[in-house]
Amino acid sequence: MNNTIELQYESVTFDDKKLINDRWKIGVSKIENGKKTQNEIETKYIYDRWTNFPGSEFKKDGKTVKVEDDKRNYMKHPLYTNPPTDSTDPAKYGENYNTSNIKNCTELQNIIQNCDDAMKSSKNIILGDRVDSYNIRPTIKQADKHDNKTLLKAGKPIKCDEFKTSLETKSIKYHNGTPLSERNAKIVGKVNGDIYKQSANNDDAKEKISKQTYELYLPNASGSDELVNVKSSDIITKKHYTTIIKYREVKEENLGDNYKKPNEVYYDSNGNEITDKEQIENELNRIYGIAHIMDVKSPQDMEQYLTADCYKRYVINQVCVWVDKNKGTKSTKEISQNFVCNVIDIIKIKKTYTGFKKDYSTHVFGGAVKASCENNVQNTNNSTEKTNDKSNAKTDTKTNNKTNNRTESSSESESDSESESESESSSESESSSESEPEPEPEPEPVKTSKTNKTNKTDKTDKTDKTDKTDKTDKPKKKINKQ
């Protein structure tokens, strides 16, 4: 990417009527082949461990501070160019400081710095005879080295240089929760524009607008439009994002082996930059599929896609320069550049969780010899089998004595009994796999549904219902098995 650009700046008129929030706005354009164009900056993909999109709240002095949606109209762009000593720690930084990320961030940093250098060289054109009254506010905010030393010592992620861009927005006026029609929006805009032109300053214009009444075309009960007087206080302005969000999401397990990550597709196997843009886009589409444009209007919509641990590239426009009327917090007047983010292209790779499933039946505490444990288990099994043989012989004798007194079970009853047995068996199996085994589990109470259901099918034999011996034999059988 060619970082050498020629920018042309307008001059400030210092007309108070043109102030916007106590600042003057002037235009900037790029000179390309002798023609003026927008200074459009297209970045490479950059991996980001964090979202860098303002949240709905933050902590200050132990209190939670809410952030209005209208204030969430920007995003930060960290420049991962100077790796710290612990930069390879994935828990702290993810892939922020891998080779491709550093290259892509360094390139973007140079482009933004060149824009600041161009403004600095045009300072006389912008400010005229007031040039000595102003300082240039750098677009890139440098990280505090002292703070980073403290963070590094505490084992926390350090901060890096960064710059901000505004998200592209459009103001939509609402009345009774419904957006104004295009015709009504033009009426309001025309009235407000005339007020600004006729007012001494912006504050005077805002006060007049707050008391203004507009004649708007609103539908009546029959559905046809009629002129209605609407107060300015009944009209609410909301900002909708018009920044285009392109999004791709793919599971890591579907990418196969040795795939190129989004920030790596710009380089060949030797680390040399690939200049063929079509080749790069084809490779991205082959690996990650086609990007889809998402419907994003509000911060809540944006949060669904601008997430942590993803790759992002941008189309950024250098739209204007702001010139302060008054001194700021540093007791100086400043000029600064404004960049707007027009497109955010996001690729989210959903990581595959690789858990480990261990067979704890062979686990031995204290590192004892595994064979001795297996022998003990075998001996226990042998003794259990002998006990079970004796118990089964006794149980079979008792069962045979009762067989003559029982009625034949219906096919429906047999089916129920089988399904219940399967259910009990499966539930016991699931329970044993999910919890730790106990040395001597208590016997479960025997369900009497088998006997009861069988007896209900034969109303002539009442003696089966009171056969207590049959019920008490079953728990003994279970105990012996265990």
Secondary structure, DSSP 8 states (H G I E B T S, - for coil): ------EEE------GGG-SSSEEEEEEEEEETTEEE-EEEE---EEESS--S--SEEEETTEEEE--GGG--EEEEE---S--TTTT-HHHHTTTTSHHHHHHHHHHHHHHHHHHHHHHHTHHHHHGGGGGGEEE--SSB---HHHHHHHHHTT------EEEEEE-EEEEEEETTEE--HHHHHHHHHHHHHHHHHSSSHHHHHHHHHT-EEEEEEE-TTS-EEEEEEEGGGEEEEEEE-SEEEEEEEEGGGS-SS---GGGTTB-TTS-B---HHHHHHHHHHHH---EEE---SHHHHHTTS-SSEEEEEEEEEEEEEEESS--TTSSEEEEEEEEEEEEEEEEEE---------GGG--GGG--HHHHHHHHHHHHHHHHHHHHHHHHHHHHHHHHHHTTS----HHHHHHHHHHHHHHHHHHHHHHHHS---SS--------HHHHHHHHT-TT--GGGG-HHHHHHHHHHHHHH-
